Amino acid sequence: RINVSWGVSDKAFYMFGDAVIGNFVWMMASMPMLVLTSKLVPKGLEATTYALLAGFQNFGSVASSQIGIYASQYMGIQTTAPCNFENLNTLVLVCHCLLPLLCIPLTFLLIPNKKMTDTLIDEKGDARSDSIESLLDLEQP
C-alpha cells in the first residue's frame, strides 16, 4: 500500500483517486469521441445524437457490470465467506487486458482517416464525397 507510505489514508486515497481523478480521466478520454460525433452529425440533430450516445453508454455500463458478475461466478470467484480469489488474476487479464485489444482493429474501420478540424458533413447534412463514402467505397444512388 503505497498510499500509506506516502502518509495518505485509504479513505482519502480512494476519495481523491477513484472518485475524483477517475471521473476526470474518463471525461478527458471521452472528449475525442464527442468531438468526432459532433462533426459526423447533421446540423440540428446534435442533442438527439448526444442523448442516444449517453443512453448507449448507460446501457453499456449496466450490461458490463452484469456480464462481470456472471464472469466472476463462472470463474469461481467468491466475495463472501469463504472467499475465493484464486482465478481473479486470470479474469482481470482477460477482461481488462485482452478483450479491450479486440477494439483496436475496429478503429481502422470505423474512424475516418481525417483530421479533427476537417469537415465531414456539409451544411445540407450530406456526407462530403471526400470523407465517409470514400473511406467505405460507397456510392450514392
C-alpha angles and dihedrals in degrees: 000000000000094000092064091051087053090052095250118131121233091246094053092042091054096043096049096031108046103012098047110016093040092057092045092052091048091051092050091047092052095050096086090051092051093047092050091047091051090053094049096050121090115244113277096026098078096105093046092049092047090051091051091048091051090048092052091048091052091047090049091051093052093043093049093051091051092047088049091054092051092045090052091050092047091052091050097246113159124190096183126073119319089039119205120190096158096122097035093103091054093047093050091047093051099040101037102030112024104033095052088055088067088070094061096079089049091061090065091051103040106033116075117239093241138112117259089245095055120104111246099172122038126223093272091057095253121133111251114249091237095053130051101357092051090051094050096033091235123155126211114239 
